[in-house]
C-alpha cells in the first residue's frame, strides 16, 4: 500500500482552503482524515495522489489547485473540511441535531430480537431476507399470524447517534467513501456494462442502504401513491418501440385499501385536495402536513404565477406525535440520516417493532443469504447464510416453510439467480429467463436556483411543495413525473452541487465565504422520471467473480430507453421555469443522463422480478409468488411492473401488505393462479 505524505497533503490543503482555514485544517483533523481516506477507503487513491503530487512539484499553489486532474483531491479536502462540526457552523449551517438528546429510532424491543449466529435455530416457520420496507411488512404480518420469523439483514444495527451525525459517510454523500450503512467497499464488487469491476462507492454499483431497517432508516420518506395511470401505462400510451412497457396485474382500485392501511400503520403527514393526478382516497392522511419552510413558500408564489397546481409533499414523518413516536423537530438533516427523535417512520420502529412485540421475531444482522435451498421436488426449503464475526467466517443453513425476499431489486434477483436446482438450472424462478430483466430505477430531472436573498431557512425535512401537473398527459411524451423542492442541503452536498454548477470555485479565499453566502440562497427542484422498462436492462450473475462470501456477483447489461431522456429534458425545463418564476436570479440544469451508461441503478431500484398474469413474461404471479413456488414470495420493489413518476416506497409497503393479506389473511391460496 502506498503511504500518504502528510506534509504534501497539508500543502495541498494550504493551496485549496482559505489561509485561515488551512491552518485550522492542519489542527482539527481534516488533513489526517483525508490521509485516512486515501489509505483505507481507496488505497488506489493514495497512489493517484502520489503521482499527482509528483507532477505538481515546482508549480505555484493556484496552478496546483486549478489543474483539472486535481479537482478530485481539491473537492475531497473541501468536503472533509466542511463536514467537520466547527466548519459547518462557520458557513452558517444550522447544526440542530447536536443539541437534541438521542431519542433513538431503534426501539429496545427490536434490539432484543437480535440473535448471534450461534443461537440461530435450524428451522423457522418463515425466513425473511431483508429488513427494509417490504421485509418489515412481511415480518409483521407473519409474526402477528402466529408464525416464528427470522429476518436476515446483511447490514448491522448502528446506533441512532452514529447515523444521525456523520455528514461525510452517510448514504447521500457523494464523497465515495465507506458509508455507515454498508456494504464495505472491499469484497463487494459488481460488474458494469463495460465489464469493469466497481465497488459500492461508484455510482454504477447502485448502492442502497444495508442496515437494520434497510433504506427506510435513512431515506427521505416521501410517501406518494402511484396514480391510476401508473398501473396501466401500456393501456394508456401503447408500447414504445424498444421497450417492454406493460400494465400491472392489479389496478389502483385494487391497491387503494392497502395504501390507506400503509399510511395508517406507518404514519403519513399530508393533505389532499389539489393533486391533479391523485386517485380516489378512502380515507384522509392520518396526520396533518408538515409546515412549509421559506423555500416552499417562495416556490408556491412561482407556481401560482405559472398557473400550476401544487400540493404538500406527503411524508412518512410525524408532524405531531403518533402511535408512540415523537413529532418531527424540523432539524436540518433528514435524507441520509437516522432521525434523532424517531419521528421518521422506518421498518425498525413500525413493522419490526410490532413483530417484536409478538415474541415470535428473531433478527440476525451481518448475515448474507448466498443461496436458497430446495428439496428433490424443487420446493424451496430455506437459505444458506454466511457472515463474519470475531471468530472468523461462518456458514449456517436455516430451514423454513415459507420464504419472503425483500433484499432490493438487484440483490433479490441475484439471490434467485445464484440458486440453481436440478429443475431450474438457471436459478429459481428463471426457467423462462425472466429473473433480473426489466431493471429500472429513476432517472432524475431538475435544476438548481440561486436567489438574491435567503430562501433556505434550514428547517427540515425540506420537501414541502410539489406539482403533479406533468405526471401524465404531456403532449408527445410517454409518462412524466412529479417535481418538488429538495431536502435541506448539508454544507458538503451544497459544495458539490455548486461546484458542479460552476457557481463555486475549487479553491481559494472565496471557497468557504462563497459557500456561506450561497447556502441559504440555494434551492433545488427535482423529480423522478417514470422510466420505460426494457427487457435487456437486467441483472445477471457472474460466476467468474465472487464477493467476500464466495457468492457470484451481480452483472449489469442493457440501457435506459430514449424516451426517458426526452421526459428528463422536459421536466428539467419545467424545473428551470419554476425557479425563474419563483425569483431565482441564476438557474442551472442538473446534469443530463445519456444513453450508453448502462441501465438505471440509482435511486428506487425496481422491476427485476416483475408481477404478471403470464409466467412466460413475468417472474411473479399477481400475489407476489414466484411462478412454480407457492411458498416463495417477493415483497420489495422487484415486483414492480413500472416504477411511477414519484418515489415508490409507499407502493412497496402497500403492495407488501396486499401480498401478505393473500398469504396470511382472507386471500388464502384459492386465487385461480396456477402455481
C-alpha positions in Angstrom: 0.0 0.0 0.0 1.3 3.4 -0.9 1.9 5.7 2.1 0.5 9.2 2.2 2.9 12.1 2.6 1.1 14.1 5.2 3.3 17.2 4.6 2.4 17.1 1.0 -1.3 16.7 1.8 -1.1 19.7 4.2 0.5 21.7 1.4 -2.5 20.8 -0.9 -4.9 21.9 1.9 -3.0 25.2 2.1 -3.5 25.6 -1.7 -7.2 24.8 -1.7 -8.6 26.3 1.5 -8.6 29.9 2.6 -5.5 30.8 4.6 -7.1 30.9 8.0 -9.0 27.6 7.3 -5.9 25.8 6.0 -4.2 26.4 9.4 -7.3 25.0 11.1 -7.3 22.1 8.8 -3.9 21.0 9.9 -5.0 21.1 13.5 -8.7 19.9 13.5 -8.1 16.6 11.9 -9.0 17.4 8.2 -5.6 16.5 6.8 -5.5 13.4 9.0 -9.0 12.3 7.9 -8.1 12.8 4.2 -5.0 10.8 4.6 -7.0 8.0 6.3 -9.5 8.0 3.4 -6.7 7.8 0.8 -5.1 4.8 2.6 -8.2 2.9 3.9 -11.2 3.6 1.8 -9.4 3.8 -1.6 -5.8 2.6 -1.5 -5.6 3.3 -5.2 -6.3 7.0 -4.5 -3.1 7.1 -2.4 -1.1 6.2 -5.5 -3.1 8.6 -7.6 -2.3 11.4 -5.1 1.4 10.5 -5.0 1.5 10.6 -8.9 -0.3 13.9 -8.9 1.9 15.4 -6.2 5.0 14.3 -8.1 3.8 16.1 -11.3 2.9 19.2 -9.3 6.4 19.8 -7.9 7.7 23.3 -8.7 4.2 24.7 -9.5 2.6 27.5 -7.5 -0.4 26.8 -5.4 -3.0 28.4 -7.7 -1.9 26.4 -10.7 -1.9 23.3 -8.5 -5.5 23.8 -7.4 -6.7 24.8 -10.9 -5.4 21.7 -12.5 -8.5 19.7 -13.8 -6.7 16.5 -12.9 -6.5 17.7 -9.3 -10.2 18.6 -8.8 -10.9 15.3 -7.2 -8.5 15.9 -4.3 -9.5 19.5 -4.1 -13.1 18.6 -3.6 -12.3 15.8 -1.2 -10.3 18.1 1.0 -13.0 20.7 1.0 -15.8 18.1 1.6 -14.0 16.7 4.6 -13.3 20.2 6.0 -16.9 21.5 5.6 -18.2 18.3 7.2 -16.5 19.0 10.4 -18.8 20.5 13.1 -16.8 23.7 13.6 -16.6 24.4 9.9 -20.3 23.6 9.4 -21.1 26.4 11.8 -18.6 28.7 10.1 -20.5 28.5 6.9 -23.8 29.1 8.6 -25.2 25.6 8.9 -28.0 25.2 11.4 -26.5 22.4 13.5 -29.6 21.4 15.4 -29.0 17.7 15.9 -26.1 18.3 18.2 -28.4 20.0 20.6 -31.0 17.2 20.6 -30.9 14.3 23.1 -30.8 10.9 21.4 -34.5 9.9 21.2 -33.5 6.7 19.4 -35.2 5.5 16.3 -34.2 1.9 17.1 -36.6 0.5 19.8 -35.2 -1.7 22.6 -37.8 -4.3 21.7 -36.3 -4.7 18.3 -32.7 -4.8 19.6 -33.8 -7.5 22.0 -34.7 -9.7 19.0 -31.1 -9.7 17.7 -29.5 -13.1 17.9 -25.9 -14.1 17.3 -25.4 -16.7 14.6 -24.5 -19.3 17.3 -28.1 -19.0 18.6 -29.8 -19.4 15.3 -32.3 -22.2 15.2 -32.2 -24.8 12.5 -35.8 -24.1 11.5 -38.3 -21.2 11.5 -41.8 -21.0 10.1 -40.7 -18.1 7.9 -37.4 -16.6 6.8 -37.5 -13.0 5.5 -34.4 -11.8 3.5 -34.0 -8.1 4.1 -35.4 -5.8 6.8 -36.4 -2.7 4.8 -39.9 -1.5 3.7 -41.2 -4.9 2.3 -39.3 -7.1 4.6 -40.6 -5.3 7.7 -44.2 -5.7 6.5 -43.7 -9.5 5.8 -42.2 -9.9 9.3 -45.0 -8.1 11.0 -47.8 -9.9 9.1 -46.3 -13.4 9.6 -45.5 -12.8 13.3 -48.9 -11.5 14.0 -50.4 -14.5 12.3 -48.6 -16.8 14.8 -45.5 -17.8 12.7 -42.0 -17.9 14.0 -40.0 -15.4 11.9 -36.3 -15.0 11.2 -35.3 -11.7 9.5 -31.9 -11.8 7.8 -30.2 -8.5 7.4 -26.9 -8.1 5.5 -26.0 -4.9 7.3 -25.6 -4.1 11.0 -27.6 -2.1 13.5 -25.7 1.1 14.2 -27.0 3.4 16.9 -29.2 6.4 16.2 -26.4 8.8 17.2 -24.0 7.1 14.7 -26.4 7.6 11.8 -27.7 11.0 12.8 -24.4 13.0 12.8 -22.0 12.0 10.1 -22.1 14.3 7.1 -19.4 12.5 5.2 -20.2 8.8 5.5 -23.9 8.9 5.0 -25.6 7.2 2.0 -26.5 10.5 0.4 -22.9 11.8 0.4 -21.1 11.9 -3.0 -17.7 11.6 -1.4 -17.4 8.0 -2.5 -16.4 6.6 0.9 -17.2 3.5 3.0 -20.6 4.6 4.3 -22.0 3.7 7.7 -24.9 1.8 6.1 -22.6 -0.5 4.1 -21.8 -2.7 2.4 -18.0 -2.4 2.8 -16.1 -1.3 -0.3 -13.7 -4.2 -0.1 -15.0 -7.6 -1.1 -18.3 -6.4 -2.7 -17.7 -5.8 -6.4 -20.3 -5.6 -9.2 -19.7 -5.8 -12.9 -20.7 -2.8 -15.0 -21.9 -2.9 -18.6 -18.4 -2.2 -19.8 -17.1 -5.3 -17.9 -15.3 -3.3 -15.3 -15.5 -4.2 -11.6 -16.8 -1.4 -9.5 -17.1 -1.1 -5.7 -20.1 0.3 -3.7 -18.6 3.8 -3.7 -19.1 4.0 -7.5 -22.5 5.3 -8.7 -22.5 2.5 -11.3 -22.7 0.0 -8.4 -26.2 1.1 -7.5 -25.8 1.3 -3.7 -28.8 1.1 -1.4 -28.6 1.3 2.4 -27.9 -2.1 4.0 -28.7 -1.8 7.7 -31.4 -2.8 10.2 -34.4 -1.1 8.7 -32.8 -1.0 5.3 -33.3 2.2 3.3 -36.2 3.2 5.5 -33.8 4.1 8.3 -32.1 6.8 6.3 -34.5 7.7 3.5 -36.1 11.0 2.7 -39.6 9.4 3.5 -41.6 10.9 0.6 -44.9 8.9 0.7 -46.5 9.3 -2.7 -49.2 6.9 -4.1 -48.9 5.8 -7.7 -51.8 7.3 -9.6 -54.3 5.2 -11.7 -52.4 5.7 -14.9 -49.2 4.4 -13.3 -50.7 0.9 -13.1 -51.8 0.8 -16.8 -49.0 2.5 -18.7 -49.3 0.2 -21.7 -53.0 0.7 -22.0 -52.6 4.5 -21.6 -49.7 5.0 -24.0 -49.1 1.8 -26.0 -45.7 0.1 -26.0 -42.9 2.4 -27.3 -40.5 0.7 -29.7 -37.7 -0.9 -27.9 -39.5 -1.0 -24.6 -41.2 -3.7 -22.6 -43.9 -1.4 -21.1 -46.7 -3.4 -19.6 -49.7 -2.9 -17.3 -49.6 -4.1 -13.7 -51.8 -7.2 -13.0 -53.6 -5.0 -10.3 -55.3 -1.6 -10.6 -55.2 1.5 -8.4 -58.6 0.5 -7.0 -57.1 -2.9 -6.0 -54.2 -1.1 -4.3 -56.2 1.7 -2.7 -57.2 0.0 0.6 -53.6 -1.1 1.1 -52.3 2.4 0.5 -54.7 3.6 3.2 -53.6 0.8 5.5 -49.9 1.6 4.9 -50.5 5.3 5.6 -52.2 4.5 8.9 -49.7 1.8 10.1 -46.6 3.8 9.4 -48.0 7.3 9.8 -48.0 9.7 6.9 -48.3 13.5 7.1 -50.1 15.1 4.2 -53.0 17.0 2.7 -55.4 16.1 -0.1 -57.5 18.1 -2.5 -55.3 19.8 -5.0 -53.3 17.0 -6.7 -54.2 16.7 -10.4 -53.1 13.1 -10.8 -54.2 11.7 -7.4 -56.6 8.8 -7.4 -59.6 8.2 -5.2 -58.9 8.1 -1.5 -61.0 6.0 1.0 -59.6 8.0 4.0 -57.6 11.1 4.7 -54.0 11.2 5.7 -53.7 10.2 9.4 -51.5 13.3 10.2 -51.7 16.9 9.0 -48.9 18.1 6.6 -45.6 19.3 7.8 -45.4 23.1 7.9 -43.8 24.6 4.8 -40.4 26.2 5.1 -39.4 29.5 3.5 -38.3 28.0 0.2 -41.6 26.2 -0.3 -43.5 29.4 0.3 -41.4 31.1 -2.3 -42.0 28.3 -4.8 -45.7 28.5 -4.1 -45.7 32.0 -5.5 -43.8 31.0 -8.6 -46.2 28.1 -9.3 -49.2 30.5 -8.9 -47.7 32.9 -11.4 -47.3 30.0 -13.8 -50.8 28.8 -13.2 -49.6 25.4 -11.9 -51.3 23.4 -9.2 -49.3 22.4 -6.1 -49.7 20.3 -3.0 -47.9 19.5 0.2 -45.4 16.6 0.0 -46.7 13.6 1.9 -44.0 12.3 4.3 -43.6 9.2 6.4 -42.6 11.6 9.2 -44.8 12.6 12.2 -46.0 16.2 12.0 -47.3 15.5 15.5 -46.9 12.6 18.0 -48.3 9.4 16.5 -48.6 5.8 17.8 -45.9 6.2 20.4 -43.4 8.1 18.3 -42.4 11.7 18.7 -43.1 14.6 16.3 -40.5 15.9 13.9 -38.3 18.6 15.4 -37.6 20.0 11.9 -33.8 19.6 12.2 -31.6 20.5 9.2 -30.8 16.9 8.1 -33.1 14.1 7.2 -32.4 12.2 4.0 -29.3 10.1 4.5 -29.5 10.3 8.3 -31.3 8.5 11.1 -34.0 10.6 12.9 -32.6 11.7 16.3 -36.1 11.5 17.9 -37.6 8.6 15.9 -40.2 10.8 14.1 -39.3 9.3 10.8 -41.1 6.1 10.2 -38.9 3.2 9.3 -39.5 -0.5 9.4 -37.3 -0.7 12.5 -39.7 1.5 14.5 -43.0 0.4 12.9 -43.4 -3.1 11.4 -40.4 -4.7 13.0 -41.3 -3.2 16.4 -44.8 -4.7 16.1 -43.4 -8.0 15.0 -41.0 -7.9 18.0 -43.9 -7.4 20.4 -45.4 -10.7 19.4 -42.4 -12.6 20.9 -42.0 -14.5 17.6 -39.4 -12.4 15.9 -35.6 -13.1 15.6 -33.2 -11.0 13.7 -29.7 -11.8 12.6 -27.6 -8.9 11.3 -24.3 -9.1 9.4 -25.6 -12.2 7.6 -25.8 -12.6 3.9 -28.2 -15.1 2.2 -26.0 -16.6 -0.5 -28.3 -19.3 -1.8 -31.8 -20.6 -1.5 -32.1 -24.3 -0.9 -34.7 -26.7 -2.4 -35.7 -30.3 -2.0 -35.7 -33.0 -4.7 -39.0 -31.9 -5.9 -37.9 -28.3 -6.3 -39.8 -26.9 -3.4 -37.8 -24.1 -1.6 -36.8 -25.2 1.9 -34.6 -22.5 3.3 -31.4 -20.5 2.8 -27.7 -20.7 3.3 -26.4 -17.8 5.4 -22.8 -16.6 5.6 -21.2 -13.9 7.7 -18.0 -12.9 9.5 -17.7 -12.4 13.3 -14.9 -12.2 15.9 -14.2 -15.9 15.3 -13.9 -15.6 11.5 -16.1 -16.5 8.6 -19.2 -18.7 9.3 -21.9 -20.5 7.3 -25.3 -21.7 8.6 -28.2 -23.2 6.7 -31.7 -22.4 8.0 -34.9 -24.1 7.0 -38.4 -22.6 6.7 -41.8 -23.4 5.5 -42.1 -20.1 3.7 -39.6 -17.5 2.4 -40.1 -13.8 1.7 -37.5 -12.0 -0.4 -37.0 -8.3 0.3 -33.3 -7.6 -0.5 -34.0 -5.0 -3.1 -34.3 -5.4 -6.9 -30.7 -6.1 -7.6 -30.0 -8.4 -4.6 -33.3 -10.3 -4.7 -32.7 -11.1 -8.4 -29.1 -12.0 -7.7 -30.1 -14.5 -4.9 -32.6 -16.2 -7.2 -30.1 -16.5 -10.0 -27.4 -17.8 -7.6 -29.7 -20.6 -6.5 -29.8 -23.2 -9.3 -31.6 -26.5 -8.8 -32.0 -29.6 -10.9 -35.4 -28.4 -12.0 -34.3 -24.8 -12.5 -30.6 -24.9 -13.5 -30.6 -21.2 -14.4 -31.8 -20.2 -11.0 -35.0 -20.5 -9.0 -37.9 -19.0 -11.0 -35.7 -18.5 -14.1 -36.6 -21.3 -16.4 -38.1 -18.7 -18.8 -35.1 -16.3 -18.5 -37.2 -13.6 -16.8 -35.4 -13.1 -13.5 -33.3 -9.9 -13.5 -35.0 -8.4 -16.6 -36.7 -5.0 -16.7 -34.3 -3.5 -14.2 -35.3 0.1 -13.6 -34.9 2.9 -11.1 -35.4 6.6 -11.6 -33.6 8.9 -14.0 -33.8 12.3 -12.2 -34.7 15.7 -13.7 -34.3 19.1 -12.1 -32.4 22.3 -11.7 -30.5 24.5 -9.1 -31.7 28.0 -8.4 -29.8 30.7 -6.6 -31.8 33.6 -5.2 -30.6 37.1 -4.4 -31.9 36.9 -0.9 -32.0 34.0 1.5 -34.8 31.4 0.9 -33.4 28.3 2.7 -34.1 28.7 6.4 -32.7 25.2 7.3 -35.9 24.0 8.7 -36.4 20.4 7.7 -37.2 17.9 6.3 -37.1 20.2 3.2 -39.6 19.0 0.6 -42.7 21.0 1.2 -44.2 21.7 -2.2 -44.7 19.6 -5.3 -46.5 19.8 -8.6 -48.2 16.9 -10.4 -49.2 18.8 -13.4 -46.6 16.9 -15.5 -47.0 13.3 -14.3 -49.1 12.4 -17.4 -50.8 13.8 -20.5 -47.6 15.7 -21.6 -48.0 16.2 -25.4 -45.8 14.0 -27.4 -44.3 12.2 -24.4 -44.9 8.9 -22.7 -45.3 9.4 -19.0 -43.7 12.2 -17.0 -43.0 12.8 -13.3 -43.5 14.8 -10.2 -41.4 17.9 -9.3 -40.7 19.1 -5.7 -38.3 21.2 -3.8 -35.4 19.2 -2.4 -34.1 18.3 1.1 -32.1 20.8 3.1 -28.6 20.6 1.7 -25.7 19.8 4.0 -22.6 22.0 3.5 -20.8 19.1 1.8 -23.7 18.3 -0.6 -24.2 22.0 -1.3 -20.4 22.4 -2.0 -20.6 19.6 -4.6 -23.7 20.9 -6.2 -22.4 24.4 -6.5 -19.0 23.3 -7.9 -20.7 21.0 -10.4 -22.8 24.0 -11.5 -19.7 26.2 -11.7 -21.1 28.5 -9.1 -18.3 27.9 -6.6 -14.5 27.6 -7.1 -12.5 24.6 -6.2 -10.0 26.6 -4.2 -9.2 30.0 -2.8 -10.4 32.6 -0.4 -13.9 32.5 -1.8 -14.4 28.8 -1.3 -15.9 29.0 2.2 -17.2 32.6 2.1 -18.9 31.8 -1.2 -20.4 28.6 0.3 -21.6 30.6 3.3 -23.2 33.2 1.0 -24.9 30.7 -1.3 -26.0 28.1 1.2 -29.1 30.0 2.3 -29.8 31.2 -1.2 -29.7 27.8 -2.9 -32.7 25.8 -3.8 -33.1 22.7 -5.9 -36.3 21.5 -7.7 -36.1 17.8 -8.7 -38.2 14.9 -9.6 -38.1 11.3 -10.9 -38.8 10.3 -14.5 -41.3 7.5 -15.0 -39.0 5.2 -16.9 -39.9 2.9 -19.8 -38.9 -0.7 -19.0 -36.6 -2.6 -21.3 -36.2 -6.4 -21.2 -32.5 -6.1 -22.0 -31.9 -3.9 -18.9 -31.1 -6.6 -16.5 -29.1 -8.2 -13.7 -27.3 -11.5 -14.3 -24.7 -13.2 -12.1 -21.0 -13.6 -13.0 -19.6 -16.8 -11.6 -16.1 -15.8 -12.5 -16.2 -13.0 -10.0 -17.3 -13.6 -6.4 -17.7 -11.4 -3.3 -16.1 -11.8 0.1 -18.5 -14.7 0.9 -18.0 -16.6 -2.4 -21.3 -15.6 -3.9 -21.4 -14.8 -7.7 -21.6 -11.0 -8.1 -24.3 -9.0 -10.0 -23.5 -8.0 -13.6 -25.5 -5.3 -15.3 -26.4 -5.1 -19.0 -28.7 -3.0 -21.2 -29.5 0.7 -21.1 -32.3 3.1 -20.4 -34.9 3.9 -23.0 -34.5 7.1 -25.2 -38.0 8.2 -24.1 -36.6 8.6 -20.5 -34.2 11.2 -21.8 -36.9 13.1 -23.6 -39.0 13.2 -20.4 -36.0 14.2 -18.4 -35.3 17.2 -20.6 -39.0 18.2 -20.5 -39.1 18.0 -16.7 -35.8 19.8 -16.3 -37.1 22.7 -18.4 -40.2 22.8 -16.1 -37.9 23.0 -13.1 -35.9 25.9 -14.6 -39.2 27.6 -15.4 -40.5 27.2 -11.9 -37.3 28.5 -10.2 -37.3 31.6 -12.5 -40.9 32.3 -11.8 -40.1 32.0 -8.0 -37.5 34.7 -8.4 -34.2 32.8 -8.8 -31.5 35.1 -10.3 -29.4 32.2 -11.5 -30.7 28.8 -12.7 -28.6 25.8 -13.8 -30.0 22.5 -15.0 -28.8 19.3 -13.3 -26.5 17.1 -15.4 -28.4 15.1 -18.0 -28.3 11.4 -18.3 -27.1 10.0 -21.6 -27.5 6.7 -23.4 -24.7 4.2 -23.2 -24.2 4.4 -19.5 -26.0 1.2 -18.7 -29.3 0.5 -17.0 -30.8 2.8 -14.3 -29.4 1.6 -11.0 -29.6 4.7 -8.9 -32.4 5.6 -6.5 -35.5 3.5 -6.3 -34.4 0.3 -8.0 -37.3 -1.9 -9.2 -38.6 -4.4 -11.7 -36.2 -7.4 -11.8 -38.9 -9.9 -10.6 -42.0 -8.2 -12.1 -45.5 -9.4 -11.5 -47.8 -10.6 -14.3 -50.5 -13.0 -15.4 -48.3 -14.9 -17.8 -45.4 -17.0 -16.4 -43.6 -16.5 -19.8 -43.2 -12.8 -19.4 -43.0 -12.3 -15.6 -41.4 -13.8 -12.5 -44.2 -13.4 -10.0 -47.9 -14.1 -10.1 -50.3 -11.2 -9.1 -50.0 -12.3 -5.5 -46.2 -11.9 -5.4 -45.4 -15.7 -5.6 -42.5 -16.9 -7.8 -44.2 -18.9 -10.5 -44.0 -22.6 -9.6 -43.3 -21.9 -5.9 -46.3 -21.3 -3.7 -44.1 -20.7 -0.6 -41.7 -18.2 -2.1 -42.8 -14.5 -2.2 -41.1 -11.3 -3.3 -42.3 -8.2 -1.3 -39.9 -5.5 -2.4 -39.6 -3.2 -5.4 -38.5 -6.1 -7.6 -42.2 -6.9 -8.1 -43.0 -3.5 -9.7 -44.0 -3.7 -13.4 -43.4 0.0 -13.8 -42.0 2.4 -11.1 -44.2 5.5 -11.3 -43.1 9.1 -11.6 -42.8 9.5 -7.9 -40.8 8.0 -5.0 -42.0 4.4 -4.8 -41.6 3.4 -1.1 -45.3 3.7 -0.2 -46.2 1.5 -3.1 -43.6 -1.1 -1.9 -45.2 -1.0 1.5 -48.8 -1.1 0.2 -48.0 -3.9 -2.2 -46.3 -5.9 0.5 -49.4 -5.6 2.7 -51.5 -6.8 -0.3 -49.3 -9.8 -0.9 -49.2 -10.6 2.8 -53.0 -10.3 3.0 -53.2 -13.1 0.5 -50.5 -15.1 2.3 -51.9 -15.0 5.9 -55.3 -13.2 5.6 -58.6 -13.8 3.9 -56.9 -14.1 0.4 -55.6 -17.6 1.1 -54.3 -19.6 -1.8 -57.6 -20.2 -3.6 -57.0 -17.5 -6.2 -57.2 -19.2 -9.6 -53.5 -18.7 -10.4 -51.7 -21.8 -11.4 -48.6 -22.3 -9.2 
